[in-house]
Amino acid sequence: MTDIASADKKNEAALTSRKVVTVACKLPHGLVIRDFAESIVHENVLGGGTRKVKVFMTAGRPIRIKGPVVPEVFIRLVEVVGGYAISEGVDAAVYERWARANKDAAFMVNELVFGHEDGGRVRAWAKDHEHV
């Protein structure tokens, strides 16, 4: 019985220790964030033989970030603050890598997407940036 109890404790700790962020998005239909993992594959070369090539393949499931424009029947399912749709429970590590990779994109430079661990801070930020 103690093995089962300790396994349950470990599973509970793993489920509650995952860091998540809340994301505010003003892109009309939202966006999808995907995580990529680097791997090395062998590519065939003209004349025979192979060479090693670095590729990035999708890892994990795509994460849907909600946008503020939704059909009227679903408007109750989307929280909108200051024109930004709020998406909660986004994996923090994936969001951080995605934000770093897209830091020069127009939607990040123009503050159309913002994420933080504190949901209250994200909502306050969205209210402050309503004019964007």
C-alpha positions in Angstrom: 0.0 0.0 0.0 2.8 2.4 0.7 4.2 2.1 -2.9 0.8 3.1 -4.3 0.5 6.0 -1.9 4.0 7.2 -2.7 3.3 6.9 -6.5 0.1 8.9 -6.1 2.0 11.6 -4.2 4.6 11.8 -7.0 1.9 12.0 -9.7 0.1 14.7 -7.7 3.3 16.7 -7.4 4.0 16.4 -11.1 0.6 17.6 -12.0 0.6 20.6 -9.7 4.2 21.6 -10.3 3.8 22.3 -14.0 4.2 26.1 -14.5 1.5 27.8 -16.6 0.9 31.3 -17.8 -2.1 33.3 -18.7 -2.0 34.9 -22.2 -3.8 37.9 -23.5 -4.3 38.0 -27.3 -5.8 40.8 -29.4 -5.3 39.0 -32.8 -8.9 38.6 -34.0 -9.0 34.8 -34.3 -6.1 34.0 -31.9 -3.2 31.8 -32.8 -1.7 28.4 -32.4 1.6 27.9 -30.6 3.6 24.8 -31.5 6.7 23.5 -29.8 9.6 22.1 -31.8 12.5 19.8 -30.8 15.8 19.7 -32.6 16.9 16.3 -34.0 19.5 15.0 -36.4 18.4 12.9 -39.4 20.3 11.3 -42.2 19.6 12.8 -45.6 20.3 11.0 -48.9 23.0 12.7 -51.0 23.2 12.7 -54.8 25.7 10.1 -55.9 25.1 7.9 -52.9 25.6 8.0 -49.2 24.0 10.2 -46.6 24.8 13.2 -44.5 23.6 14.4 -41.1 21.1 17.3 -41.2 19.7 19.2 -38.2 15.8 19.4 -38.4 13.2 20.7 -36.1 10.1 18.6 -35.6 6.9 19.4 -33.8 6.9 18.1 -30.2 3.8 17.9 -28.1 0.4 19.1 -28.9 -0.4 22.5 -30.5 -1.7 25.1 -27.9 -4.6 27.2 -29.0 -4.6 30.9 -27.8 -8.0 32.4 -28.0 -8.8 35.5 -30.0 -11.5 38.1 -29.2 -13.6 37.5 -32.3 -15.8 34.5 -31.9 -19.2 33.4 -33.2 -22.0 34.9 -31.0 -23.0 31.5 -29.6 -19.5 30.9 -28.1 -19.0 34.4 -26.7 -19.8 33.2 -23.2 -16.7 30.8 -23.4 -14.2 33.6 -24.1 -13.2 36.1 -21.5 -12.4 39.4 -23.1 -10.6 42.2 -21.2 -9.8 45.5 -22.9 -10.2 43.9 -26.3 -7.8 41.0 -25.5 -9.0 37.4 -25.2 -7.7 35.7 -22.1 -6.3 32.1 -22.3 -5.3 30.4 -19.1 -3.3 27.3 -18.5 -0.7 27.7 -21.3 2.5 25.7 -20.6 5.0 28.3 -19.4 8.1 26.7 -21.0 6.5 26.3 -24.4 5.2 29.9 -24.3 8.6 31.3 -23.2 10.4 29.5 -26.1 7.7 30.6 -28.6 7.8 34.3 -27.3 11.6 34.3 -27.6 11.5 32.9 -31.1 8.9 35.5 -32.2 10.1 38.5 -30.3 10.6 40.5 -33.5 7.3 39.6 -35.1 4.9 42.5 -35.6 2.2 41.1 -33.2 4.8 40.9 -30.4 6.4 44.3 -31.1 3.0 46.0 -31.3 1.9 44.3 -28.0 -1.0 42.2 -29.4 0.1 39.2 -27.4 1.2 39.2 -23.8 1.7 36.4 -21.3 2.6 36.2 -17.6 2.3 33.7 -14.7 0.0 36.0 -12.7 -3.5 36.1 -14.3 -4.4 39.3 -12.5 -1.4 41.1 -13.9 -2.3 40.0 -17.4 -5.9 41.3 -17.0 -4.6 44.6 -15.6 -2.1 44.9 -18.5 -5.0 44.2 -21.0 -7.1 47.0 -19.5 -4.1 49.4 -19.6 -3.4 48.5 -23.3 -7.1 48.7 -24.5 -6.1 51.6 -26.9 -3.7 49.3 -28.9 
